[in-house]
Amino acid sequence: MKSTFEQNKQKTLNYLTRTANHAFVDDGGNYQIIRLVNDNTLMVLNGKIGSAKTYTIDIDRHCRMFEENSANVMSHKLFLNRGLKSVKGAKWLKKQFEVELSSMAGLTKY
């Protein structure tokens, strides 16, 4: 049975919610932090503290393009061949990026 758009989106949001609880670091000291801004926008921050770059992904558009594979494609887009290791509960790191994220996106809270 084929999944509906809402089921695909919910599966993708569940994956991203779990992923947003972690910070990720590679061997070079570059970080990746993922934040759900709302139910339709994902913000990804890459780089070192003070010189990080952000980009956003429209979740609705992503789910329409990839349908049932949207969560898998999102996983590959974020992590494939990057050698990232999870740093669960890295509150100190997330606080360091908090000011940077809010200034870049014009957000007061994420």
C-alpha positions in Angstrom: 0.0 0.0 0.0 1.4 3.4 -1.0 1.9 6.0 1.7 0.2 9.3 1.6 2.0 12.6 1.6 1.1 13.3 5.3 2.5 9.9 6.3 5.7 10.5 4.4 6.1 14.0 6.0 5.4 12.7 9.5 8.0 9.9 9.0 10.6 12.5 7.8 9.7 14.9 10.7 10.1 12.1 13.2 13.6 11.3 11.8 14.6 15.0 11.9 13.3 15.5 15.4 15.5 12.6 16.7 18.4 13.9 14.7 18.1 17.4 16.1 18.9 16.0 19.6 22.5 15.5 18.5 25.3 17.6 17.3 27.7 16.1 14.8 31.5 16.5 14.3 34.0 15.3 11.7 37.7 14.6 12.1 38.6 18.2 11.1 36.6 19.7 13.9 33.7 21.0 11.7 30.3 20.7 13.3 26.9 20.1 11.9 23.8 21.1 13.8 20.3 20.5 12.6 17.2 22.5 13.8 13.6 22.2 12.8 12.5 25.9 12.5 8.8 24.9 12.0 6.9 22.0 10.5 8.1 22.9 7.1 11.6 24.3 7.4 14.9 22.5 8.4 18.0 24.6 9.1 21.4 23.0 8.9 24.5 24.8 10.3 27.9 23.5 9.1 31.4 24.6 10.0 33.4 25.8 12.9 32.1 28.1 15.6 32.3 31.7 14.4 32.6 30.8 10.7 29.7 28.4 10.1 27.4 28.5 7.1 23.7 27.7 7.2 21.2 26.4 4.6 17.6 25.6 4.8 15.5 22.7 3.3 11.8 23.0 2.5 10.4 19.8 4.0 7.1 19.8 2.1 8.9 20.2 -1.2 11.4 17.5 -0.2 8.6 15.1 0.7 6.7 15.8 -2.6 9.9 15.1 -4.7 11.0 11.9 -3.0 7.6 10.6 -1.7 8.1 7.3 0.2 11.9 7.7 0.2 12.0 11.2 1.7 13.4 10.2 5.1 16.1 8.0 3.5 17.1 10.7 1.0 17.2 13.3 3.8 19.5 11.0 5.8 21.8 10.6 2.8 21.7 14.3 2.0 22.8 15.2 5.6 25.3 12.5 6.4 26.4 10.3 3.5 30.2 10.1 3.1 30.9 12.9 5.6 32.4 10.9 8.4 30.4 12.6 11.0 30.2 11.3 14.6 27.3 12.0 16.9 27.8 14.1 20.0 24.6 13.4 21.9 23.4 16.1 24.2 26.2 18.6 23.4 24.4 21.5 25.1 27.6 23.5 25.3 28.1 23.3 21.5 24.5 24.1 20.8 24.7 27.2 23.0 27.8 28.4 21.1 25.8 28.3 17.9 22.6 29.7 19.3 23.7 33.3 18.8 25.0 32.6 15.4 21.8 30.8 14.3 19.6 33.6 15.6 21.6 36.3 13.9 21.8 34.5 10.6 18.1 33.5 10.4 16.6 36.5 12.2 15.2 34.0 14.8 14.9 34.8 18.5 14.3 31.1 19.5 14.6 27.9 17.6 
